[in-house]
Amino acid sequence: MSALTHLDPSGAANMVDVSDKEATTRTAIAEGFVAMRPETVDLIRQGDAKKGDVLGTARLAGIMASKRTHELIPLCHPLLISKVKVDCTLDESLPGIRVTAEVKITGQTGVEMEALTAVSVACLTVYDMVKAADRDMRIEGVRLLRKSGGRSGLYEAPEARA
């Protein structure tokens, strides 16, 4: 395990200096899901949620959140993101909504936190939009699936843990 990069030699938190790093293409893909009752999935599928388009609103919230990660997570760098793609899909096997986010940049630092933030906020938005119908929903499985670029290279997560 490498040293924690957000701590200085005295143990104080600090923002990592990326000025000497090479600008490379970096991508990250994250996933998460909102488990809910089958009736709640049906409500979303039929477009009957009182607050409106659940999947479209969650997708937009995830995109917006990824671009504001540096305002939410201490010590994250503000980034000029070149791509954010958030997918929110009905998944009968959960049952619930599966959320994935892909973030891309050409820069000096990675976008893992931006992808994870996009997924987290999209899941929270799903919860908010249908909580009146199902307060037992659970947000689960938020994790990094893949990242590429930068000094540490490629990372791919092992198969999902059940």
C-alpha positions as CSV (number, residue, x, y, z in Angstrom):
1,M,0.0,0.0,0.0
2,S,1.4,3.4,-0.9
3,A,1.5,6.3,1.5
4,L,-1.5,8.5,1.8
5,T,-1.1,11.4,-0.5
6,H,-3.4,13.8,1.2
7,L,-1.2,14.0,4.4
8,D,1.9,16.0,4.8
9,P,4.9,14.6,6.8
10,S,3.4,15.9,10.0
11,G,0.1,14.1,9.4
12,A,-1.8,17.3,8.5
13,A,-4.3,17.2,5.6
14,N,-3.1,19.0,2.4
15,M,-4.1,19.2,-1.2
16,V,-1.8,17.1,-3.4
17,D,0.5,19.2,-5.7
18,V,-0.1,17.8,-9.2
19,S,1.9,20.5,-11.0
20,D,4.7,18.2,-11.9
21,K,2.4,15.4,-13.2
22,E,2.0,14.8,-16.9
23,A,-1.4,15.7,-18.4
24,T,-2.9,12.5,-19.7
25,T,-6.3,11.2,-20.6
26,R,-7.9,9.8,-17.5
27,T,-11.3,8.1,-17.1
28,A,-13.2,6.6,-14.2
29,I,-16.4,4.5,-14.1
30,A,-18.4,4.0,-11.0
31,E,-21.6,2.2,-10.1
32,G,-24.2,2.0,-7.4
33,F,-27.8,1.1,-7.0
34,V,-31.0,1.9,-5.2
35,A,-32.8,-1.2,-4.0
36,M,-36.6,-0.8,-3.6
37,R,-39.9,-2.6,-3.7
38,P,-41.1,-3.9,-7.0
39,E,-44.1,-1.6,-6.8
40,T,-41.8,1.4,-6.6
41,V,-40.0,0.2,-9.7
42,D,-43.4,0.0,-11.4
43,L,-44.2,3.5,-10.3
44,I,-41.0,4.8,-11.9
45,R,-41.4,2.7,-15.1
46,Q,-45.0,4.1,-15.6
47,G,-43.9,7.7,-15.0
48,D,-46.3,8.1,-12.1
49,A,-43.9,9.6,-9.5
50,K,-45.4,12.8,-8.2
51,K,-42.1,14.7,-8.5
52,G,-41.7,13.9,-12.2
53,D,-39.2,12.0,-14.4
54,V,-37.2,10.1,-11.8
55,L,-34.5,8.6,-14.1
56,G,-34.0,11.8,-16.1
57,T,-33.7,14.0,-13.0
58,A,-31.3,11.6,-11.3
59,R,-29.1,11.5,-14.5
60,L,-29.0,15.3,-14.6
61,A,-28.3,15.5,-10.8
62,G,-25.3,13.1,-11.2
63,I,-23.8,15.0,-14.1
64,M,-24.2,18.3,-12.2
65,A,-22.7,16.8,-9.0
66,S,-19.6,15.4,-10.8
67,K,-18.7,18.9,-11.9
68,R,-19.0,20.2,-8.3
69,T,-17.0,17.5,-6.6
70,H,-14.3,19.9,-5.5
71,E,-16.9,21.9,-3.6
72,L,-18.2,18.8,-1.8
73,I,-15.1,16.7,-1.0
74,P,-12.3,18.5,0.8
75,L,-8.9,18.5,-1.0
76,C,-10.3,17.6,-4.4
77,H,-9.0,19.7,-7.3
78,P,-11.4,21.7,-9.4
79,L,-11.3,20.0,-12.8
80,L,-12.2,20.9,-16.4
81,I,-14.1,17.7,-17.1
82,S,-14.5,16.8,-20.8
83,K,-17.1,14.1,-20.5
84,V,-19.7,12.9,-18.0
85,K,-22.1,10.1,-18.8
86,V,-24.6,8.9,-16.2
87,D,-27.0,6.0,-16.8
88,C,-29.9,5.2,-14.6
89,T,-31.7,2.0,-15.5
90,L,-34.5,-0.1,-14.1
91,D,-33.2,-3.5,-12.8
92,E,-35.8,-6.0,-12.0
93,S,-33.2,-8.4,-10.4
94,L,-32.5,-5.9,-7.6
95,P,-35.4,-4.8,-7.8
96,G,-34.4,-1.1,-8.2
97,I,-32.4,1.4,-10.2
98,R,-28.8,0.7,-11.2
99,V,-26.7,3.8,-11.7
100,T,-23.3,4.0,-13.6
101,A,-21.2,7.1,-14.3
102,E,-18.3,7.6,-16.6
103,V,-16.1,10.7,-16.3
104,K,-13.2,11.7,-18.5
105,I,-10.6,14.4,-18.5
106,T,-7.2,15.2,-20.0
107,G,-5.4,16.5,-17.0
108,Q,-2.9,16.0,-14.2
109,T,-5.2,14.2,-11.7
110,G,-7.8,11.4,-11.8
111,V,-11.6,11.6,-11.9
112,E,-12.5,8.7,-9.5
113,M,-14.1,11.0,-7.0
114,E,-16.1,12.7,-9.7
115,A,-17.5,9.4,-10.9
116,L,-18.3,8.3,-7.4
117,T,-19.9,11.6,-6.6
118,A,-22.1,11.4,-9.7
119,V,-23.3,7.9,-8.8
120,S,-23.9,8.9,-5.1
121,V,-25.9,12.0,-6.0
122,A,-27.9,10.2,-8.7
123,C,-28.8,7.5,-6.2
124,L,-29.8,10.1,-3.6
125,T,-32.0,11.9,-6.2
126,V,-33.8,8.6,-7.0
127,Y,-34.4,8.2,-3.2
128,D,-35.7,11.8,-2.8
129,M,-38.0,11.6,-5.8
130,V,-39.9,8.4,-4.7
131,K,-39.4,8.4,-0.9
132,A,-43.0,9.2,-0.3
133,A,-43.9,5.8,-1.9
134,D,-41.1,3.7,-0.4
135,R,-39.0,4.8,2.6
136,D,-37.4,1.4,2.9
137,M,-35.2,2.0,-0.2
138,R,-31.5,1.3,0.3
139,I,-28.5,2.9,-1.5
140,E,-25.9,0.2,-1.9
141,G,-22.8,-0.9,-3.8
142,V,-21.3,2.4,-4.6
143,R,-17.8,1.6,-5.9
144,L,-15.2,2.3,-8.5
145,L,-15.4,-0.1,-11.3
146,R,-12.5,1.1,-13.5
147,K,-10.0,3.9,-13.8
148,S,-7.4,4.5,-16.4
149,G,-4.6,7.0,-17.0
150,G,-2.1,8.6,-14.8
151,R,0.9,7.3,-13.0
152,S,-0.9,4.3,-11.4
153,G,-2.3,3.1,-14.7
154,L,-5.3,0.8,-15.1
155,Y,-7.5,-0.4,-12.2
156,E,-10.4,-2.8,-12.7
157,A,-12.6,-3.8,-9.8
158,P,-13.1,-7.5,-9.1
159,E,-16.5,-8.9,-9.8
160,A,-19.3,-7.4,-7.7
161,R,-19.6,-8.7,-4.1
162,A,-23.0,-10.1,-3.4
